[in-house]
Amino acid sequence: MINVKSKSELEKMRKAGIITGNALHYGGQSIKVGMSTYELDKIIHDYIVKNGAKPTFLGYGGFPASACISINNEVIHGIPSKKKIIRDGDVVSIDVGAYIDGFTGDSAYTFPVGKVAEETLELLKVTNESLYKGIEQAVVGNRIGDVSHAVEEYVTSYGYGIVREYTGHGVGRKLHESPEVPNFGKAGHGPRLVAGMTFAIEPMINAVGDGVKVLPDGWTVLTKSGSPSAHFEHTVAVTPDGPVLLTKPTII
């Protein structure tokens, strides 16, 4: 069942979304060459807690950290570690959520670190742009397939691969709600969008090929090709006035 939120519930979601978006932005600004992903996770954790929220991911399904931090060919769900050091030329994806007043946000961004290869920067640019192509379709009367198709059409025009095993999803009182929001699909298909629906649109795009594999840790997802991957995400509300980014940061 798709949970449609009331005006007061959307206000609570925006509160959770602001902390989520700000934690993501702050984490990105804190990245330094030579730091571990464990250190970066602690910075994000402390920011969320300081602002009165709980890290949504911490303990979710047994996940041991407050943020998923994935580097280069790691697509999603990277586990922060003292042994994993961020280096010049890396791209670092941070995926994070903050839970407060009964609701959560969910947002992700892939940050370039130092001197990154031009072709990888292009992947990041196109993936981020595809997110907004999807957001443009999150309007009353459209269908989930319109969102999905907009993302797919944009990234495939550049020859990139779309991760198909993992998708966007509804967000609200729970991190994962209905409906699923794939990054591929047919326009005009799927659930119809109504005001009050809230979901995460999150393109996960590989430089080469669609294929992914999961490490023995049971979490970290890699590209099968070994090529870099990019991940961008916002939690979006469908409103009579158009899509609203619930996880848009306020500290930029």
VEXDREN-2710 file (C-alpha; in Angstrom, 1 decimal):
% VEXDREN-2710
k/r/px/py/pz
1/MET/0.0/0.0/0.0
2/ILE/1.2/3.5/-0.9
3/ASN/1.1/5.9/2.1
4/VAL/-0.1/9.3/1.1
5/LYS/1.0/12.0/3.6
6/SER/-1.0/14.8/5.1
7/LYS/0.2/18.4/5.2
8/SER/1.4/18.0/8.8
9/GLU/3.1/14.8/7.9
10/LEU/4.9/16.4/5.0
11/GLU/6.1/19.2/7.4
12/LYS/7.6/16.5/9.6
13/MET/9.2/14.8/6.6
14/ARG/10.7/18.1/5.6
15/LYS/12.2/18.5/9.1
16/ALA/13.8/15.0/8.8
17/GLY/14.8/15.8/5.2
18/ILE/16.6/19.1/6.1
19/ILE/18.7/17.2/8.7
20/THR/19.4/14.5/6.2
21/GLY/20.3/16.9/3.4
22/ASN/22.5/19.0/5.7
23/ALA/24.3/15.9/7.1
24/LEU/25.0/14.8/3.5
25/HIS/26.3/18.2/2.5
26/TYR/28.3/18.6/5.7
27/GLY/29.8/15.1/5.2
28/GLY/30.8/16.0/1.6
29/GLN/32.4/19.2/2.8
30/SER/34.4/17.2/5.4
31/ILE/36.0/14.8/3.0
32/LYS/39.8/15.0/3.0
33/VAL/42.4/12.9/1.2
34/GLY/43.9/10.5/3.7
35/MET/40.9/10.2/6.0
36/SER/39.2/6.9/6.6
37/THR/35.5/6.3/5.7
38/TYR/35.1/5.4/9.4
39/GLU/36.1/9.0/10.3
40/LEU/33.7/10.4/7.7
41/ASP/30.9/8.3/9.1
42/LYS/31.5/9.6/12.6
43/ILE/31.3/13.2/11.4
44/ILE/28.0/12.5/9.8
45/HIS/26.7/10.6/12.8
46/ASP/27.6/13.4/15.2
47/TYR/25.9/16.0/13.0
48/ILE/22.7/14.0/12.9
49/VAL/22.6/13.4/16.7
50/LYS/23.6/17.0/17.5
51/ASN/20.5/18.1/15.5
52/GLY/18.2/16.0/17.6
53/ALA/17.7/13.1/15.1
54/LYS/18.7/9.5/14.9
55/PRO/20.8/8.0/12.0
56/THR/18.2/6.0/10.1
57/PHE/20.7/3.5/8.7
58/LEU/22.4/2.7/12.0
59/GLY/21.3/-0.9/12.8
60/TYR/18.9/-1.0/9.9
61/GLY/18.8/-4.6/8.8
62/GLY/22.0/-5.0/10.9
63/PHE/23.9/-2.2/9.0
64/PRO/26.8/-1.2/11.4
65/ALA/27.2/2.5/10.6
66/SER/25.3/5.8/10.2
67/ALA/26.0/6.3/6.5
68/CYS/26.7/4.1/3.5
69/ILE/30.0/5.3/2.1
70/SER/31.0/3.8/-1.3
71/ILE/34.2/4.5/-3.3
72/ASN/34.9/4.3/-7.0
73/ASN/33.5/1.0/-8.3
74/GLU/31.4/0.5/-5.1
75/VAL/27.9/1.3/-6.2
76/ILE/26.0/1.4/-2.8
77/HIS/26.0/0.1/0.8
78/GLY/29.7/0.5/1.4
79/ILE/30.5/-0.1/5.1
80/PRO/32.7/2.6/6.7
81/SER/36.0/1.2/7.9
82/LYS/39.2/2.5/9.6
83/LYS/41.1/0.6/6.9
84/LYS/39.4/2.2/3.9
85/ILE/41.3/5.4/3.1
86/ILE/40.1/8.1/0.8
87/ARG/42.7/9.0/-1.9
88/ASP/43.2/11.7/-4.4
89/GLY/41.2/11.0/-7.6
90/ASP/38.5/8.9/-5.8
91/VAL/34.8/9.5/-6.1
92/VAL/33.0/9.0/-2.8
93/SER/29.2/8.3/-2.6
94/ILE/27.5/9.1/0.7
95/ASP/24.0/7.8/1.3
96/VAL/22.4/8.9/4.6
97/GLY/19.1/9.2/6.4
98/ALA/18.0/11.1/9.6
99/TYR/14.9/10.0/11.6
100/ILE/13.0/12.5/13.8
101/ASP/9.4/12.9/14.9
102/GLY/8.4/9.6/13.4
103/PHE/9.7/10.2/9.9
104/THR/12.9/9.8/7.9
105/GLY/14.7/11.4/5.0
106/ASP/17.0/9.6/2.5
107/SER/19.5/11.3/0.3
108/ALA/22.8/10.5/-1.5
109/TYR/25.5/12.3/-3.5
110/THR/28.7/11.3/-5.2
111/PHE/31.6/13.6/-4.4
112/PRO/34.8/13.9/-6.5
113/VAL/38.0/14.1/-4.4
114/GLY/41.0/15.9/-5.8
115/LYS/42.0/15.4/-9.4
116/VAL/39.4/13.0/-10.8
117/ALA/39.5/11.6/-14.3
118/GLU/37.4/13.7/-16.8
119/GLU/35.4/10.7/-17.9
120/THR/34.4/10.0/-14.3
121/LEU/33.4/13.6/-13.7
122/GLU/31.2/13.3/-16.8
123/LEU/29.6/10.2/-15.3
124/LEU/28.8/12.1/-12.1
125/LYS/27.4/15.1/-14.0
126/VAL/25.1/13.0/-16.2
127/THR/23.9/10.9/-13.2
128/ASN/23.1/14.0/-11.2
129/GLU/21.3/15.5/-14.2
130/SER/19.3/12.3/-14.6
131/LEU/18.0/12.6/-11.1
132/TYR/16.5/15.9/-11.9
133/LYS/15.0/14.6/-15.1
134/GLY/13.2/12.1/-13.0
135/ILE/12.2/14.7/-10.4
136/GLU/10.6/16.8/-13.2
137/GLN/8.2/13.9/-13.9
138/ALA/7.1/13.6/-10.2
139/VAL/3.8/15.6/-10.8
140/VAL/0.2/14.8/-10.0
141/GLY/-1.3/12.7/-12.8
142/ASN/1.9/11.1/-14.0
143/ARG/2.9/7.6/-13.3
144/ILE/6.0/6.0/-11.7
145/GLY/7.0/4.8/-15.1
146/ASP/7.3/8.4/-16.3
147/VAL/9.9/9.1/-13.6
148/SER/11.7/5.8/-14.3
149/HIS/11.7/6.3/-18.1
150/ALA/13.0/9.9/-17.8
151/VAL/16.1/8.6/-15.9
152/GLU/16.7/5.7/-18.3
153/GLU/16.3/7.7/-21.4
154/TYR/18.8/10.3/-20.3
155/VAL/21.6/8.1/-19.0
156/THR/21.4/5.5/-21.9
157/SER/21.8/8.4/-24.4
158/TYR/25.3/8.6/-23.0
159/GLY/25.9/4.8/-23.1
160/TYR/26.0/4.3/-19.4
161/GLY/24.8/1.2/-17.5
162/ILE/21.8/1.3/-15.1
163/VAL/21.8/-0.8/-12.0
164/ARG/18.6/-2.9/-12.1
165/GLU/18.8/-4.9/-8.9
166/TYR/18.3/-1.8/-6.7
167/THR/15.7/0.9/-7.0
168/GLY/14.3/4.1/-5.5
169/HIS/11.4/3.6/-3.2
170/GLY/8.7/5.2/-1.1
171/VAL/9.9/7.0/2.1
172/GLY/8.0/8.1/5.2
173/ARG/7.6/6.6/8.6
174/LYS/9.8/3.8/7.2
175/LEU/13.0/4.1/5.1
176/HIS/11.6/1.7/2.5
177/GLU/7.9/2.0/1.6
178/SER/5.8/1.4/-1.5
179/PRO/6.2/2.1/-4.4
180/GLU/9.4/0.9/-5.9
181/VAL/10.9/3.6/-8.2
182/PRO/13.2/1.9/-10.8
183/ASN/15.7/3.8/-12.9
184/PHE/14.3/2.2/-16.0
185/GLY/10.8/1.6/-17.2
186/LYS/8.0/2.6/-19.6
187/ALA/6.4/6.0/-19.6
188/GLY/2.7/5.8/-18.8
189/HIS/3.0/2.7/-16.7
190/GLY/3.0/2.0/-12.9
191/PRO/1.1/3.6/-10.0
192/ARG/-0.4/7.0/-10.7
193/LEU/1.1/9.9/-8.8
194/VAL/-1.2/11.8/-6.4
195/ALA/-0.5/14.7/-4.1
196/GLY/1.0/13.6/-0.8
197/MET/3.1/10.7/-2.2
198/THR/6.7/10.8/-1.1
199/PHE/9.5/8.7/-2.5
200/ALA/13.2/8.6/-3.2
201/ILE/14.5/8.9/-6.7
202/GLU/18.0/7.5/-6.8
203/PRO/19.9/6.8/-10.1
204/MET/22.7/4.3/-9.6
205/ILE/24.6/4.5/-12.8
206/ASN/27.8/2.6/-13.9
207/ALA/30.3/3.9/-16.4
208/VAL/30.3/0.4/-18.1
209/GLY/27.6/-2.2/-17.9
210/ASP/24.5/-2.8/-15.8
211/GLY/26.0/-5.7/-13.8
212/VAL/26.7/-5.7/-10.1
213/LYS/27.9/-8.1/-7.4
214/VAL/27.8/-8.2/-3.6
215/LEU/30.9/-8.6/-1.5
216/PRO/31.0/-11.4/1.1
217/ASP/30.2/-8.7/3.8
218/GLY/26.6/-9.0/2.5
219/TRP/26.3/-5.2/2.0
220/THR/28.9/-3.7/-0.4
221/VAL/27.7/-3.7/-4.0
222/LEU/30.3/-3.4/-6.8
223/THR/30.2/-3.0/-10.5
224/LYS/30.9/-6.3/-12.3
225/SER/32.9/-4.3/-14.9
226/GLY/35.2/-2.7/-12.2
227/SER/34.2/0.7/-13.7
228/PRO/33.3/3.7/-11.5
229/SER/29.7/4.1/-10.4
230/ALA/27.7/7.2/-9.4
231/HIS/24.7/7.6/-7.0
232/PHE/22.5/10.6/-6.5
233/GLU/19.3/10.7/-4.5
234/HIS/16.6/13.0/-3.1
235/THR/13.4/12.3/-1.2
236/VAL/10.6/14.0/-3.2
237/ALA/7.0/15.0/-2.4
238/VAL/4.4/15.1/-5.0
239/THR/2.3/18.3/-4.5
240/PRO/-0.4/20.2/-6.4
241/ASP/2.3/22.8/-7.2
242/GLY/4.8/20.3/-8.5
243/PRO/7.6/18.2/-7.0
244/VAL/9.2/19.4/-3.7
245/LEU/12.7/18.2/-2.6
246/LEU/12.3/17.2/1.0
247/THR/16.0/16.6/1.4
248/LYS/17.3/19.8/-0.1
249/PRO/19.9/21.1/2.3
250/THR/19.7/24.6/3.9
251/ILE/23.4/25.1/4.9
252/ILE/24.8/25.6/1.3
END
